[in-house]
């Protein structure tokens, strides 16, 4: 509390004492007033003492604050003086450095002038020497002409003749080296021929299954096909060698057999029986025999049409029949006749490219898989390439054709140039994207991977894998990709494909950038 507050408290005490004195008795009033005055005097004394103490404290705090501010001010002044001294020192160092650099430059200028003078003297000296050398050279040429009895032109012509001989020798060595390099690149050129052949001879192939579905007009026919106690269905299975499955499938029965010829005979026989309506074991055997003869005639007709389409002449009737039977046989889901036709076309094109006999190559290509349609159980155990070669030899085919048939799976040694062509074209037809079932999934996945690689780059709007995955066309946004960037993008995509993917042949990457300006006339 300060002195003013104490004074106010004392006045309040006096006022209270006065009030109290008014309501008390007179005897007590004087005593109370005296006590109040004593209390007031003591309070005033205490207030004065406390006020003095507070005043001294305030003066002491003010002195401390002043000393603190003074110390901070001196510290700031000292820092500024130190910075000024450091700046002056740096300035003096720079001045001394500049002075030393000026002295060095003056010294270097003097040295440069001296070097220029030296170069001028040397140039003059070399000019004199060159003139002297020219005179000496002319003298030597004149002396050589006198000694050899030849003029300079005659000597030059003789030198040219000798250089021509040397150049011819070098040219022959270069030609030999070039031929060796061409042999090394022959495989690459052969791949180009194969790719061009595939692009020209690409056809869609049918896929055959081991099961056929025979549709019925109503489920009532199923009971007639089964017969009393199953005698009809047993007779059909015994006559055709086909398993007939009758289940809950509405208006259909299933014919199951690995031999597609038998399956076709059973299908046609059932169709005739159901159409005729007379279904019993004797009738079944008769219809099956007639159908077998019909199928045999159809097989011969198919073989003849195939041979005529391919332009092959003089083929033995048994071989024609074997060609027709290939229609009802599949290999890894690929129809055998279509595969053989494709191989024959490929072989003809490739033989023409290589300067060989295309007709002979077509013949071997068509017959290379005839061993896959054996006639007897004993022939099944023989590898189809060896069996086909034996048939070709038996029915009078040329040795080149026989060797190509037997060697297309390396069972026998290749002895003619047609043999590797047959082997290569067989592999091409089997590995062609989409030809066989197990290849189809990987082929589709490869197309998706190509497009995903293109979309991984910025600015790509659309991407299409075409030509069986051998070309990738990328359409970019003209606002985001410039012409120079388009060329760089094509290179980067091709490198990414080459690094991350496995694929046959080559993949061409084409980046298309199109700019359009559109206005509307109203």
C-alpha positions in Angstrom: 0.0 0.0 0.0 1.2 3.5 -0.8 1.0 6.7 1.4 -2.2 8.0 -0.2 -4.1 4.8 0.5 -2.9 4.9 4.1 -4.1 8.4 4.5 -7.5 7.6 3.1 -7.7 4.6 5.5 -6.9 6.9 8.4 -9.6 9.4 7.5 -12.1 6.6 7.2 -11.1 5.5 10.7 -11.6 8.9 12.1 -15.0 9.2 10.5 -16.1 5.8 11.8 -14.9 6.8 15.3 -16.9 10.0 15.1 -20.0 8.1 14.2 -19.5 5.6 17.0 -19.0 8.4 19.4 -22.3 10.0 18.5 -24.3 6.9 19.4 -22.4 5.9 22.6 -22.5 7.3 25.9 -20.6 10.5 26.5 -18.2 8.8 28.9 -17.3 6.1 26.6 -17.3 8.5 23.6 -14.3 10.5 24.8 -12.4 7.3 25.5 -13.2 5.8 22.1 -12.2 9.0 20.4 -8.9 9.0 22.2 -8.3 5.4 21.2 -9.3 6.2 17.6 -6.9 9.1 17.5 -4.1 6.9 18.8 -4.9 4.3 16.2 -5.1 6.9 13.5 -1.7 8.4 14.6 -0.2 4.9 14.6 -1.7 4.2 11.2 -0.3 7.5 9.8 3.1 6.7 11.1 3.1 3.2 9.7 1.8 4.6 6.3 4.6 7.2 6.3 7.2 4.5 7.0 5.9 2.2 4.4 5.7 5.0 1.9 9.3 5.8 2.4 10.3 2.1 2.0 8.3 1.9 -1.3 9.9 5.1 -2.5 13.4 3.7 -1.8 12.5 0.4 -3.6 11.3 2.3 -6.7 14.4 4.4 -6.8 16.6 1.3 -6.5 14.7 -0.5 -9.3 15.0 2.5 -11.5 18.7 2.6 -11.0 19.0 -1.1 -11.8 17.0 -0.7 -15.0 19.1 2.3 -16.0 22.3 0.3 -15.5 20.8 -2.6 -17.5 19.9 -0.4 -20.4 23.2 1.3 -20.3 25.0 -2.1 -20.5 22.9 -3.2 -23.5 23.6 0.1 -25.3 27.3 -0.3 -24.7 27.1 -3.9 -26.1 25.3 -2.7 -29.3 27.9 0.0 -29.7 30.7 -2.4 -29.3 29.2 -4.8 -31.9 28.9 -2.0 -34.4 32.5 -0.9 -33.8 33.6 -4.5 -34.3 31.7 -4.8 -37.6 33.1 -1.5 -38.8 36.6 -2.6 -38.0 36.0 -6.0 -39.9 34.7 -4.1 -42.9 37.7 -1.8 -42.9 40.0 -4.8 -42.7 38.2 -6.5 -45.7 38.5 -3.3 -47.7 42.2 -3.1 -47.0 42.6 -6.8 -48.0 40.8 -6.2 -51.3 42.8 -3.1 -52.0 46.1 -5.0 -51.5 44.8 -7.9 -53.7 43.8 -5.5 -56.5 47.2 -3.9 -56.3 48.9 -7.3 -56.6 46.7 -8.3 -59.5 47.5 -5.0 -61.3 51.2 -5.7 -60.8 50.8 -9.2 -62.2 48.8 -8.0 -65.2 51.5 -5.5 -66.0 54.1 -8.2 -65.8 52.0 -10.5 -68.0 51.5 -7.8 -70.6 55.3 -7.3 -70.8 55.8 -11.1 -71.2 53.1 -11.2 -73.9 54.7 -8.4 -75.9 58.0 -10.2 -75.7 56.3 -13.5 -77.0 54.6 -11.6 -79.9 58.0 -10.3 -80.9 59.5 -13.8 -80.7 56.7 -15.3 -82.8 57.2 -12.6 -85.4 60.9 -13.4 -85.6 60.2 -17.1 -85.8 57.6 -16.6 -88.6 60.1 -14.6 -90.6 62.7 -17.3 -90.0 60.3 -20.1 -91.1 59.3 -18.3 -94.2 62.9 -18.0 -95.3 63.4 -21.7 -94.5 60.3 -22.7 -96.5 61.6 -20.8 -99.6 65.0 -22.5 -99.2 63.3 -25.9 -99.0 61.2 -25.3 -102.1 64.4 -24.4 -104.0 66.1 -27.5 -102.7 63.1 -29.6 -103.6 63.0 -28.3 -107.1 66.7 -29.0 -107.5 66.3 -32.5 -106.2 63.4 -33.1 -108.6 65.6 -31.9 -111.5 68.4 -34.2 -110.4 66.0 -37.2 -110.1 64.7 -36.6 -113.6 68.3 -36.5 -114.9 69.2 -39.6 -113.0 66.1 -41.7 -113.8 65.5 -40.3 -117.3 61.9 -39.7 -116.5 59.9 -36.5 -116.2 57.8 -35.7 -113.2 54.6 -36.5 -115.1 55.9 -39.9 -116.2 56.9 -40.8 -112.7 53.5 -39.7 -111.5 51.8 -42.0 -114.0 53.9 -44.9 -113.0 53.1 -44.2 -109.3 49.4 -44.1 -110.1 49.6 -47.5 -111.8 51.3 -49.0 -108.8 48.7 -47.4 -106.5 45.9 -48.9 -108.7 47.3 -52.4 -108.2 47.5 -51.8 -104.4 43.9 -50.4 -104.4 42.6 -53.5 -106.2 44.3 -55.7 -103.6 42.8 -53.7 -100.8 39.4 -53.7 -102.6 39.4 -57.5 -102.8 40.3 -57.8 -99.1 37.4 -55.4 -98.3 35.1 -57.4 -100.5 36.0 -60.6 -98.7 35.4 -58.9 -95.3 32.0 -57.6 -96.5 31.0 -61.1 -97.7 31.9 -62.5 -94.3 29.8 -59.8 -92.6 26.9 -60.6 -95.0 27.1 -64.3 -93.9 26.8 -63.2 -90.3 23.8 -61.0 -91.1 22.1 -63.8 -93.2 20.1 -64.9 -90.2 18.7 -61.4 -89.8 17.8 -61.2 -93.5 16.1 -64.6 -93.2 14.0 -63.3 -90.4 12.8 -60.4 -92.5 11.8 -62.9 -95.3 9.8 -65.0 -92.7 8.1 -61.9 -91.4 7.1 -60.7 -94.8 5.8 -64.2 -95.7 3.7 -64.3 -92.5 2.2 -60.9 -93.2 1.2 -62.0 -96.8 -0.1 -65.5 -95.8 -2.1 -65.0 -92.6 -5.4 -66.7 -92.4 -7.9 -67.5 -89.7 -8.0 -71.1 -88.7 -10.9 -73.2 -87.3 -10.7 -74.9 -84.0 -12.0 -78.5 -83.7 -13.1 -80.1 -80.4 -13.4 -83.7 -79.2 -17.2 -83.3 -78.6 -20.1 -82.6 -80.9 -23.6 -81.6 -80.0 -26.5 -83.3 -81.8 -29.7 -81.2 -81.5 -33.1 -82.8 -81.3 -36.6 -81.5 -82.1 -38.0 -82.7 -78.8 -36.9 -84.8 -75.8 -39.2 -87.6 -76.8 -36.6 -88.6 -79.5 -34.1 -89.4 -76.7 -36.1 -92.4 -75.6 -36.3 -93.8 -79.1 -32.5 -93.3 -79.5 -31.9 -95.2 -76.3 -34.3 -98.0 -77.2 -35.7 -100.8 -75.1 -33.2 -101.5 -72.3 -30.7 -99.4 -74.2 -30.2 -101.7 -77.1 -30.3 -98.9 -79.7 -27.7 -96.7 -78.1 -25.5 -99.7 -77.6 -25.8 -100.6 -81.2 -24.9 -97.1 -82.3 -21.9 -96.9 -80.1 -20.7 -100.4 -81.3 -21.1 -99.5 -84.9 -19.5 -96.1 -84.8 -17.1 -96.3 -81.9 -18.4 -93.1 -80.5 -19.6 -92.6 -76.9 -23.2 -91.1 -76.8 -24.0 -89.1 -73.7 -27.7 -88.6 -72.9 -28.2 -86.2 -69.9 -30.6 -83.5 -68.7 -29.6 -81.1 -71.5 -32.9 -80.2 -73.2 -33.3 -81.2 -76.8 -29.6 -82.3 -77.3 -27.3 -85.3 -76.9 -23.5 -85.2 -76.9 -21.2 -87.3 -79.1 -17.7 -87.8 -77.6 -14.8 -89.3 -79.5 -11.2 -88.3 -80.2 -11.5 -89.4 -83.8 -13.4 -86.6 -85.5 -14.1 -88.9 -88.6 -16.0 -91.3 -86.4 -17.7 -88.5 -84.6 -18.9 -87.1 -88.0 -20.1 -90.5 -89.1 -22.1 -90.9 -85.9 -23.6 -87.4 -86.3 -24.7 -88.0 -89.8 -26.1 -91.5 -89.0 -28.1 -90.1 -86.1 -29.5 -87.4 -88.3 -30.6 -90.0 -90.9 -32.1 -92.3 -88.3 -34.1 -89.5 -86.5 -35.3 -88.2 -89.9 -36.4 -91.6 -91.1 -37.9 -92.6 -87.7 -37.1 -96.2 -87.9 -34.5 -96.8 -85.2 -33.5 -100.4 -84.4 -30.1 -102.3 -84.4 -30.4 -103.7 -88.0 -31.3 -100.3 -89.4 -28.6 -98.6 -87.4 -25.9 -100.9 -88.9 -27.2 -100.3 -92.4 -27.2 -96.5 -92.0 -23.7 -96.5 -90.4 -22.3 -98.5 -93.4 -23.8 -96.1 -95.9 -22.6 -93.0 -94.0 -19.1 -94.4 -93.8 -19.0 -94.8 -97.6 -20.4 -91.2 -97.9 -17.7 -89.8 -95.6 -15.0 -91.7 -97.6 -16.2 -90.1 -100.8 -16.3 -86.7 -99.2 -12.7 -87.2 -97.9 -11.5 -87.9 -101.4 -13.4 -84.9 -102.8 -11.8 -82.7 -100.1 -8.3 -84.0 -100.9 -8.8 -83.4 -104.6 -10.1 -79.8 -104.0 -7.2 -79.0 -101.8 -4.6 -80.3 -104.3 -6.3 -78.4 -107.1 -6.4 -75.1 -105.0 -2.7 -75.4 -104.3 -1.7 -76.3 -107.9 -0.2 -79.6 -107.0 -0.3 -82.3 -109.8 0.3 -86.1 -110.0 -0.3 -86.9 -106.3 -1.1 -90.6 -105.6 -4.8 -91.3 -104.8 -3.9 -92.7 -101.3 -2.0 -89.5 -100.5 -5.0 -87.5 -101.7 -7.2 -89.5 -99.4 -4.8 -88.9 -96.5 -5.0 -85.1 -97.2 -8.8 -85.3 -97.1 -8.8 -87.1 -93.8 -6.8 -84.3 -92.3 -9.9 -82.1 -92.3 -11.3 -84.3 -89.4 -8.1 -84.1 -87.4 -6.8 -81.3 -85.1 -3.4 -80.7 -83.5 -3.3 -78.6 -80.3 -6.7 -77.1 -81.3 -5.5 -76.2 -84.8 -7.3 -77.9 -87.8 -4.7 -80.1 -89.4 -5.9 -79.6 -93.0 -5.9 -75.8 -92.6 -2.5 -76.0 -91.0 -1.1 -78.0 -93.9 -2.6 -75.6 -96.4 -1.0 -72.7 -94.6 2.4 -74.4 -94.4 2.2 -75.2 -98.2 1.5 -71.5 -99.0 4.3 -70.4 -96.7 6.7 -72.8 -98.2 5.9 -71.7 -101.7 6.4 -68.0 -100.9 9.6 -68.6 -99.0 11.0 -70.9 -101.7 10.3 -68.2 -104.3 12.1 -65.7 -102.1 15.1 -67.9 -101.9 15.2 -68.9 -105.5 14.1 -72.5 -105.0 11.4 -74.6 -106.6 8.1 -73.3 -105.1 6.0 -76.2 -106.5 8.2 -78.8 -104.8 8.1 -76.8 -101.6 4.3 -76.6 -101.7 4.1 -80.4 -102.2 6.3 -81.1 -99.2 4.5 -78.5 -97.1 1.1 -80.1 -97.8 2.3 -83.6 -97.1 4.5 -82.9 -94.1 1.8 -84.0 -91.5 0.1 -86.9 -93.3 1.6 -89.2 -90.8 -0.9 -87.8 -88.2 -3.8 -89.7 -89.9 -2.7 -93.4 -89.6 -4.9 -96.1 -91.0 -4.0 -99.0 -88.6 -3.2 -99.3 -84.9 0.4 -100.4 -85.7 1.0 -97.2 -87.5 0.0 -95.1 -84.5 3.2 -96.2 -82.6 5.4 -94.8 -85.4 6.3 -91.0 -85.2 4.2 -89.1 -87.6 7.2 -87.6 -89.5 8.7 -91.0 -90.1 5.3 -92.5 -91.0 4.7 -89.7 -93.5 8.1 -90.1 -95.0 7.4 -93.9 -95.5 4.1 -93.2 -97.1 5.7 -90.7 -99.5 8.4 -93.1 -100.5 5.8 -95.9 -100.9 3.7 -93.8 -103.2 6.5 -92.5 -105.4 7.3 -89.0 -104.1 10.6 -87.4 -105.0 13.5 -87.9 -102.5 13.6 -84.2 -101.7 10.0 -84.3 -100.6 10.4 -87.5 -98.6 13.5 -86.0 -96.8 11.6 -82.8 -96.0 8.7 -84.7 -94.5 10.9 -87.0 -92.4 13.2 -84.2 -91.2 10.7 -81.5 -90.2 11.0 -82.7 -86.6 14.7 -83.7 -86.9 13.9 -87.5 -86.8 16.2 -87.8 -89.9 19.1 -85.7 -91.2 18.2 -82.8 -93.6 19.7 -83.5 -97.0 18.0 -80.8 -99.2 17.4 -77.1 -99.0 13.7 -77.6 -98.9 13.9 -79.5 -95.6 14.7 -76.5 -93.4 12.0 -74.4 -95.2 9.4 -77.0 -94.2 10.6 -77.1 -90.6 10.5 -73.3 -90.4 7.1 -72.9 -92.0 5.6 -75.6 -89.8 6.9 -73.7 -86.7 5.6 -70.4 -88.1 2.1 -71.8 -88.7 1.9 -73.4 -85.3 3.3 -70.3 -83.5 1.3 -67.8 -85.4 -0.7 -65.6 -82.9 -4.2 -67.0 -82.5 -3.4 -70.3 -84.4 -3.5 -72.6 -81.4 -5.4 -72.4 -78.1 -2.4 -72.2 -75.7 -0.9 -69.3 -77.8 -4.1 -67.2 -77.9 -4.0 -66.1 -74.2 -0.4 -65.0 -74.4 -1.0 -63.3 -77.7 -3.9 -61.2 -76.3 -1.8 -60.4 -73.2 1.0 -59.2 -75.4 -1.2 -56.8 -77.2 -2.5 -55.4 -73.8 1.1 -55.1 -72.5 2.1 -53.1 -75.6 -0.7 -50.6 -75.1 -0.1 -50.3 -71.4 3.6 -49.5 -72.1 2.5 -46.7 -74.4 0.0 -45.3 -71.9 2.7 -45.1 -69.2 4.3 -42.1 -71.0 2.9 -38.6 -70.6 0.9 -36.9 -73.3 -0.4 -40.2 -74.9 -4.1 -40.0 -75.8 -4.7 -43.3 -77.5 -2.6 -46.5 -78.3 -3.4 -49.3 -80.7 -1.5 -52.6 -81.2 -2.1 -53.7 -84.8 -0.8 -56.3 -87.3 -0.8 -59.1 -84.7 1.3 -57.0 -82.3 4.0 -56.1 -84.8 3.1 -52.4 -84.9 2.1 -50.0 -82.1 0.4 -46.8 -83.2 0.4 -44.0 -80.5 -1.8 -40.9 -80.8 -0.5 -38.0 -78.6 -2.0 -34.7 -77.5 -0.6 -31.9 -79.7 -0.8 -29.4 -76.8 1.4 -31.5 -74.5 3.8 -33.1 -77.1 5.8 -31.2 -79.6 7.2 -32.6 -82.9 10.6 -33.1 -81.4 9.1 -34.7 -78.3 7.1 -37.0 -80.5 10.3 -38.4 -82.2 11.9 -38.8 -78.8 8.7 -40.5 -77.4 8.8 -43.0 -80.3 12.4 -43.9 -79.4 11.7 -44.2 -75.7 8.6 -46.4 -76.2 10.6 -48.7 -78.5 13.4 -49.0 -76.0 10.9 -49.7 -73.2 9.3 -52.5 -75.3 12.7 -53.9 -76.2 13.7 -54.0 -72.5 10.5 -55.2 -70.8 8.9 -57.6 -73.3 9.6 -60.8 -75.1 8.1 -61.0 -78.6 8.8 -62.6 -82.0 10.2 -60.5 -84.8 10.1 -56.7 -84.5 7.6 -54.1 -83.2 7.3 -50.9 -85.1 6.3 -47.9 -83.0 4.5 -45.0 -84.8 3.8 -41.8 -82.9 1.1 -39.6 -84.5 0.7 -36.0 -83.6 -2.2 -34.1 -85.2 -3.0 -30.4 -84.9 -6.5 -29.2 -85.9 -7.8 -25.7 -86.2 -11.6 -25.5 -86.3 -13.8 -22.4 -86.9 -17.5 -22.1 -87.6 -19.0 -19.8 -90.3 -22.3 -18.4 -89.2 
